[in-house]
Structure formats: C-alpha cells, structure tokens
Amino acid sequence: MTLDSPVPRLRTTYGIYALLIAANIFMGMIVLAQGQVIENQRVLIKNLFHDTTHSAGIRVRQVAANK
C-alpha cells in the first residue's frame, strides 16, 4: 500500500461524513429537547404569575374585609 492509495482516503472520508451526520442528528435532538424545556418553563412562569396575582387579590380582599 502506498501513500497515495485512494481506498483508505475514501474510507476515511465516509467515516468523517458519518461522524458529521451523527453529530448533526445529536445536536438536532438536543435543540428539540431544549425547546421542550423552554416551553415548559414558559408555562410554569405563566402559572406562577397567575397564582401570584390570585393570592395578591385574596390578600387585598382580606385586608378590605378586616377594616
């Protein structure tokens, strides 16, 4: 086998392509998972805001009733 043999270079190229495809698929899965986490956090923040305003309204009504 000589240094300018095309067979090992071809195998190496396919190996690199396979590695890049696998890395892109993995990164895509990570991006989708992050999107789901961000969506869940958005829902939690919205619920927290609703709960906070609801409890503040209850406190205001209690203070008004005690006067």
N, C-alpha and C positions, 0 to 999 in steps of 0.2 A: 504494500500500500504506500503510495507516495503522498506528499503533502498537498498536491493539487487534485486529489481524488474527489469527485463530486458526490459520492454516495454518503460519506459521513456528514458533509455540509448539508445535504438535503435532509437527512435525519435530524440534524441539529436545528435546521430551520423549522421543520414541522414540530419539533419539541418546543421551540420558542413560541410558535403560533398557538399550540395547545395550552401552554402556560398562560399566555396573554388572554386567551378566550376564557380559561378557568378563572383568572383573576378578575376579568370584567364581569363575569356572572356572579362571582362572590361579592364584588362591590355593588352590583345592582341589588342583590339580596339585602345587603346592609342598608342601602338607601331606602328600600321599601320598608324595612323594619324601623328605621328612624322616622319615616313618615307616619307609621302607625303610632309610634311613641309620641310624636308631636301632636297628632290628632287626639290621642287620649289625654295628654296634658291640657290641650285646649278645652276639652270637655270638663276636665276636673276644675280648671280655673273658672270656667263659666258657672259650674255648680257652686263653687266656693263663694263667688261673688253673689250668687242668688241667696245662698244661706246667710251670708253676712248681712245683706240688705234686709232679709226677712227677720233675723234676730235683732237688728237695729230697730226695725219697726215695732217689734214686740216690746223692746225696752222703752221706746218712746210712749207707747200706749200705757205701759205700766206706770211710768212717771206721771203721765197725764191723769191717770186714774187715782193716784195717791195724793194729788193736790187738792 
